[in-house]
Amino acid sequence: MRRTILAAAVTAALSTTLLAAAPLAWAASDPAPKETAKDPTKDAAAAPNAGDLLFEQPQMKNTAPGSTLTYDYLRRSGIVRGPYGPPLNDAIKLTIEPGKSAESRDIQVQMFSGGNRVPAGPFQDMAGNPVLPLFLENHLKGLAGLLEANPRYIKNAIRKGLREKATVTPVQIDFKGRKVDGWRVEMKPFEGDAQTERMRGFDSTTYTFVVAPEVPGEIVSIEARTLKPDGGELLEERLDYDQKDS
């Protein structure tokens, strides 16, 4: 029986020991690739399912063995004396080697650096990009700790949000001096949640994923952002593909 890319990615991510991020570390990064909205009516009927788009595609097939994919990571919180501490600006690096098939790769992971380092991987014969479940598991750990909530409850809400609340919109991405087609997935999985009163404002969290088949590894950016009613920021956590290494 064929094991889905989603199952492989999530199982691999859960097999790692995700530790709490240590204090501040800065890493230089280029600005995130700009995205340009396309005609919202164009290709609307052909918009893919959000879960399939993010977790069921052979995203690593266009990565060259011997290459390294770098993703710039930022986390900052406006919660005074909150558990996230000072801003964290670091990187996740994937070192790519051949897998058993043309679409799969063996992947070594460096998740953050120095005192921020989190054990992750390695991943064998992966067709999906492990940076997505790694980001989500790390985000989940922090959010569950902040809310003193059951991580499984939050994870199930995000999964349900991808099935029932996500919008998928065609966009164009600036990649190496040209425009390439991609998709933006956006959702608010906790909106209207039965446990809203316990979420301390995080029921408004918006998740945004941008993918493009022509970008190595396909993942362009991931963002989890929570704003206060007055517009202040409770949390911004994001990951951006660094084009310098491609």
C-alpha beads as a LAMMPS data file, in Angstrom:
LAMMPS data file: protein, C-alpha beads

246 atoms
245 bonds

1 atom types
1 bond types

-500.0 500.0 xlo xhi
-500.0 500.0 ylo yhi
-500.0 500.0 zlo zhi

Masses

1 110.0

Atoms # bond

1 1 1 0.000 0.000 0.000
2 1 1 1.394 3.405 -0.957
3 1 1 2.341 5.523 2.036
4 1 1 1.253 9.108 1.444
5 1 1 3.751 11.944 1.450
6 1 1 1.804 13.554 4.293
7 1 1 2.085 10.461 6.461
8 1 1 5.796 10.142 5.760
9 1 1 6.505 13.804 6.510
10 1 1 4.497 13.942 9.711
11 1 1 5.871 10.640 10.995
12 1 1 9.404 11.802 10.300
13 1 1 8.820 15.136 12.010
14 1 1 7.280 13.516 15.059
15 1 1 10.242 11.155 15.324
16 1 1 12.561 14.097 16.076
17 1 1 13.059 15.663 19.480
18 1 1 11.892 19.271 19.142
19 1 1 13.459 21.344 21.916
20 1 1 12.455 24.847 23.014
21 1 1 14.315 27.572 21.126
22 1 1 17.126 29.201 23.071
23 1 1 17.678 33.002 23.335
24 1 1 18.386 35.479 20.588
25 1 1 20.445 34.682 17.492
26 1 1 20.555 36.769 14.320
27 1 1 21.271 35.625 10.808
28 1 1 21.507 37.768 7.699
29 1 1 18.817 37.172 5.115
30 1 1 17.515 38.561 1.863
31 1 1 14.015 40.059 1.717
32 1 1 11.261 37.508 1.239
33 1 1 10.290 36.880 -2.412
34 1 1 7.529 39.256 -3.488
35 1 1 4.221 37.798 -4.562
36 1 1 1.806 39.450 -6.966
37 1 1 -1.905 38.756 -6.895
38 1 1 -3.314 37.276 -10.077
39 1 1 -6.806 37.612 -11.462
40 1 1 -8.897 35.914 -8.733
41 1 1 -11.271 34.512 -11.336
42 1 1 -8.520 32.949 -13.400
43 1 1 -7.944 29.248 -12.752
44 1 1 -10.361 29.430 -9.797
45 1 1 -12.016 26.192 -10.845
46 1 1 -8.607 24.522 -11.017
47 1 1 -7.457 25.550 -7.535
48 1 1 -6.076 22.451 -5.768
49 1 1 -7.113 21.145 -2.379
50 1 1 -5.023 22.820 0.326
51 1 1 -3.978 19.592 2.047
52 1 1 -3.054 17.916 -1.226
53 1 1 -1.102 20.971 -2.341
54 1 1 0.950 21.189 0.852
55 1 1 1.413 17.568 1.867
56 1 1 0.787 15.234 -1.069
57 1 1 3.098 16.628 -3.757
58 1 1 6.608 15.317 -4.565
59 1 1 8.077 18.683 -3.617
60 1 1 11.691 17.486 -3.521
61 1 1 11.801 16.180 -7.090
62 1 1 13.212 19.471 -8.389
63 1 1 16.072 19.656 -5.859
64 1 1 19.588 18.794 -7.018
65 1 1 21.528 16.182 -5.035
66 1 1 24.483 17.887 -3.387
67 1 1 22.619 21.176 -2.979
68 1 1 21.488 22.910 0.205
69 1 1 18.140 24.608 0.726
70 1 1 18.144 27.427 3.281
71 1 1 15.035 28.856 4.938
72 1 1 15.244 32.053 6.972
73 1 1 13.241 31.821 10.186
74 1 1 11.799 34.626 12.300
75 1 1 9.781 34.488 15.489
76 1 1 8.806 37.512 17.536
77 1 1 6.070 38.177 20.043
78 1 1 4.457 41.303 21.456
79 1 1 3.491 39.542 24.699
80 1 1 5.255 41.420 27.499
81 1 1 7.324 39.011 29.592
82 1 1 5.817 36.213 27.507
83 1 1 7.230 32.703 27.113
84 1 1 8.668 33.302 23.632
85 1 1 11.342 35.658 24.906
86 1 1 13.269 37.980 22.568
87 1 1 12.942 37.676 18.770
88 1 1 14.534 34.633 17.181
89 1 1 16.017 35.077 13.712
90 1 1 17.783 31.948 12.471
91 1 1 17.687 29.437 9.627
92 1 1 16.797 25.879 8.756
93 1 1 19.095 24.173 6.253
94 1 1 18.370 21.017 4.269
95 1 1 21.280 19.171 2.664
96 1 1 20.018 17.146 -0.294
97 1 1 21.252 13.726 -1.447
98 1 1 19.703 11.182 -3.849
99 1 1 16.832 9.034 -2.608
100 1 1 15.708 5.663 -3.862
101 1 1 13.512 7.125 -6.609
102 1 1 13.737 10.044 -9.021
103 1 1 11.259 12.022 -6.895
104 1 1 12.676 11.307 -3.433
105 1 1 15.728 12.572 -1.552
106 1 1 17.749 11.745 1.541
107 1 1 17.892 14.907 3.648
108 1 1 20.136 16.074 6.462
109 1 1 18.699 18.894 8.588
110 1 1 20.306 21.731 10.509
111 1 1 17.408 23.282 12.402
112 1 1 18.704 26.594 13.735
113 1 1 22.244 27.199 14.922
114 1 1 24.379 27.406 18.025
115 1 1 22.368 27.419 21.239
116 1 1 19.125 27.515 19.256
117 1 1 19.856 24.169 17.595
118 1 1 16.968 21.698 17.582
119 1 1 17.604 18.005 16.754
120 1 1 15.759 17.088 13.556
121 1 1 16.065 14.341 10.955
122 1 1 17.729 12.862 9.093
123 1 1 14.993 11.949 6.605
124 1 1 15.381 9.031 4.265
125 1 1 13.760 8.716 0.844
126 1 1 11.500 11.754 1.310
127 1 1 9.352 13.028 -1.553
128 1 1 7.678 15.836 0.436
129 1 1 9.554 18.803 1.865
130 1 1 10.178 18.155 5.596
131 1 1 10.579 21.867 6.357
132 1 1 6.780 22.193 6.429
133 1 1 6.033 19.639 9.192
134 1 1 9.157 20.752 11.060
135 1 1 7.906 24.330 11.112
136 1 1 4.425 23.265 12.165
137 1 1 5.643 20.943 14.925
138 1 1 7.926 23.647 16.315
139 1 1 5.101 26.197 16.137
140 1 1 2.711 23.740 17.763
141 1 1 5.076 23.119 20.663
142 1 1 5.391 26.830 21.395
143 1 1 1.684 27.586 21.049
144 1 1 0.575 24.628 23.157
145 1 1 2.995 25.673 25.900
146 1 1 1.787 29.268 25.816
147 1 1 -1.898 28.304 25.993
148 1 1 -1.322 25.338 28.335
149 1 1 -3.307 23.356 25.797
150 1 1 -3.269 19.806 24.490
151 1 1 -1.003 19.819 21.397
152 1 1 -3.208 17.211 19.732
153 1 1 -6.237 19.507 20.020
154 1 1 -4.366 22.335 18.271
155 1 1 -2.948 20.020 15.616
156 1 1 -6.376 18.590 14.836
157 1 1 -7.797 22.103 14.555
158 1 1 -5.097 23.024 12.017
159 1 1 -5.713 19.845 10.020
160 1 1 -9.457 20.505 10.036
161 1 1 -8.794 24.087 8.999
162 1 1 -6.882 22.889 5.949
163 1 1 -9.815 20.697 4.986
164 1 1 -12.658 23.097 5.710
165 1 1 -11.482 26.694 6.090
166 1 1 -8.561 27.195 3.717
167 1 1 -8.692 29.418 0.660
168 1 1 -6.307 28.647 -2.211
169 1 1 -5.439 31.559 -4.499
170 1 1 -3.126 31.674 -7.543
171 1 1 -0.177 34.074 -7.162
172 1 1 3.043 34.867 -8.940
173 1 1 6.412 34.713 -7.204
174 1 1 9.589 36.657 -7.996
175 1 1 12.185 33.943 -8.537
176 1 1 15.646 34.661 -9.944
177 1 1 14.527 37.732 -11.823
178 1 1 11.373 36.278 -13.329
179 1 1 7.794 35.560 -12.366
180 1 1 6.738 31.986 -11.674
181 1 1 3.273 30.668 -10.893
182 1 1 2.390 29.553 -7.412
183 1 1 -0.396 29.193 -4.880
184 1 1 -1.199 30.927 -1.609
185 1 1 -3.085 28.953 1.053
186 1 1 -4.650 30.987 3.862
187 1 1 -6.783 29.945 6.812
188 1 1 -7.896 30.831 10.344
189 1 1 -8.365 27.364 11.863
190 1 1 -9.347 28.521 15.368
191 1 1 -11.978 31.064 14.329
192 1 1 -15.271 30.072 15.958
193 1 1 -13.535 27.369 17.999
194 1 1 -15.456 25.971 20.988
195 1 1 -12.460 26.817 23.215
196 1 1 -12.204 30.433 22.051
197 1 1 -12.362 31.840 25.582
198 1 1 -9.257 29.853 26.530
199 1 1 -7.182 30.907 23.514
200 1 1 -6.158 34.341 24.826
201 1 1 -6.659 36.024 21.464
202 1 1 -4.936 33.294 19.451
203 1 1 -8.250 32.225 17.907
204 1 1 -7.526 34.964 15.339
205 1 1 -4.263 33.333 14.197
206 1 1 -3.888 33.366 10.410
207 1 1 -1.753 30.749 8.662
208 1 1 -0.404 31.529 5.198
209 1 1 1.534 29.116 2.989
210 1 1 3.008 30.045 -0.405
211 1 1 4.244 27.327 -2.764
212 1 1 5.580 27.336 -6.315
213 1 1 6.480 24.200 -8.316
214 1 1 9.478 25.891 -9.995
215 1 1 11.130 26.827 -6.690
216 1 1 13.415 24.073 -5.322
217 1 1 11.494 22.231 -2.626
218 1 1 8.351 24.185 -3.677
219 1 1 7.893 25.827 -0.245
220 1 1 8.327 29.595 -0.687
221 1 1 7.076 30.825 2.690
222 1 1 5.072 29.844 5.770
223 1 1 3.617 32.295 8.253
224 1 1 1.610 32.075 11.472
225 1 1 0.499 35.524 12.631
226 1 1 -1.734 36.665 15.481
227 1 1 -2.869 40.256 15.907
228 1 1 -4.543 41.934 18.866
229 1 1 -7.911 43.670 18.297
230 1 1 -6.056 47.027 18.323
231 1 1 -3.682 45.824 15.599
232 1 1 -0.773 45.028 17.899
233 1 1 1.117 41.814 17.372
234 1 1 0.832 38.796 19.650
235 1 1 2.957 36.549 17.445
236 1 1 4.675 36.488 14.100
237 1 1 6.393 33.266 13.152
238 1 1 7.524 32.781 9.585
239 1 1 9.835 30.886 7.287
240 1 1 11.115 32.184 3.923
241 1 1 13.023 30.320 1.228
242 1 1 16.436 31.918 0.710
243 1 1 17.152 32.170 -3.016
244 1 1 20.894 32.680 -2.509
245 1 1 21.486 28.943 -2.101
246 1 1 19.551 27.843 -5.191

Bonds

1 1 1 2
2 1 2 3
3 1 3 4
4 1 4 5
5 1 5 6
6 1 6 7
7 1 7 8
8 1 8 9
9 1 9 10
10 1 10 11
11 1 11 12
12 1 12 13
13 1 13 14
14 1 14 15
15 1 15 16
16 1 16 17
17 1 17 18
18 1 18 19
19 1 19 20
20 1 20 21
21 1 21 22
22 1 22 23
23 1 23 24
24 1 24 25
25 1 25 26
26 1 26 27
27 1 27 28
28 1 28 29
29 1 29 30
30 1 30 31
31 1 31 32
32 1 32 33
33 1 33 34
34 1 34 35
35 1 35 36
36 1 36 37
37 1 37 38
38 1 38 39
39 1 39 40
40 1 40 41
41 1 41 42
42 1 42 43
43 1 43 44
44 1 44 45
45 1 45 46
46 1 46 47
47 1 47 48
48 1 48 49
49 1 49 50
50 1 50 51
51 1 51 52
52 1 52 53
53 1 53 54
54 1 54 55
55 1 55 56
56 1 56 57
57 1 57 58
58 1 58 59
59 1 59 60
60 1 60 61
61 1 61 62
62 1 62 63
63 1 63 64
64 1 64 65
65 1 65 66
66 1 66 67
67 1 67 68
68 1 68 69
69 1 69 70
70 1 70 71
71 1 71 72
72 1 72 73
73 1 73 74
74 1 74 75
75 1 75 76
76 1 76 77
77 1 77 78
78 1 78 79
79 1 79 80
80 1 80 81
81 1 81 82
82 1 82 83
83 1 83 84
84 1 84 85
85 1 85 86
86 1 86 87
87 1 87 88
88 1 88 89
89 1 89 90
90 1 90 91
91 1 91 92
92 1 92 93
93 1 93 94
94 1 94 95
95 1 95 96
96 1 96 97
97 1 97 98
98 1 98 99
99 1 99 100
100 1 100 101
101 1 101 102
102 1 102 103
103 1 103 104
104 1 104 105
105 1 105 106
106 1 106 107
107 1 107 108
108 1 108 109
109 1 109 110
110 1 110 111
111 1 111 112
112 1 112 113
113 1 113 114
114 1 114 115
115 1 115 116
116 1 116 117
117 1 117 118
118 1 118 119
119 1 119 120
120 1 120 121
121 1 121 122
122 1 122 123
123 1 123 124
124 1 124 125
125 1 125 126
126 1 126 127
127 1 127 128
128 1 128 129
129 1 129 130
130 1 130 131
131 1 131 132
132 1 132 133
133 1 133 134
134 1 134 135
135 1 135 136
136 1 136 137
137 1 137 138
138 1 138 139
139 1 139 140
140 1 140 141
141 1 141 142
142 1 142 143
143 1 143 144
144 1 144 145
145 1 145 146
146 1 146 147
147 1 147 148
148 1 148 149
149 1 149 150
150 1 150 151
151 1 151 152
152 1 152 153
153 1 153 154
154 1 154 155
155 1 155 156
156 1 156 157
157 1 157 158
158 1 158 159
159 1 159 160
160 1 160 161
161 1 161 162
162 1 162 163
163 1 163 164
164 1 164 165
165 1 165 166
166 1 166 167
167 1 167 168
168 1 168 169
169 1 169 170
170 1 170 171
171 1 171 172
172 1 172 173
173 1 173 174
174 1 174 175
175 1 175 176
176 1 176 177
177 1 177 178
178 1 178 179
179 1 179 180
180 1 180 181
181 1 181 182
182 1 182 183
183 1 183 184
184 1 184 185
185 1 185 186
186 1 186 187
187 1 187 188
188 1 188 189
189 1 189 190
190 1 190 191
191 1 191 192
192 1 192 193
193 1 193 194
194 1 194 195
195 1 195 196
196 1 196 197
197 1 197 198
198 1 198 199
199 1 199 200
200 1 200 201
201 1 201 202
202 1 202 203
203 1 203 204
204 1 204 205
205 1 205 206
206 1 206 207
207 1 207 208
208 1 208 209
209 1 209 210
210 1 210 211
211 1 211 212
212 1 212 213
213 1 213 214
214 1 214 215
215 1 215 216
216 1 216 217
217 1 217 218
218 1 218 219
219 1 219 220
220 1 220 221
221 1 221 222
222 1 222 223
223 1 223 224
224 1 224 225
225 1 225 226
226 1 226 227
227 1 227 228
228 1 228 229
229 1 229 230
230 1 230 231
231 1 231 232
232 1 232 233
233 1 233 234
234 1 234 235
235 1 235 236
236 1 236 237
237 1 237 238
238 1 238 239
239 1 239 240
240 1 240 241
241 1 241 242
242 1 242 243
243 1 243 244
244 1 244 245
245 1 245 246
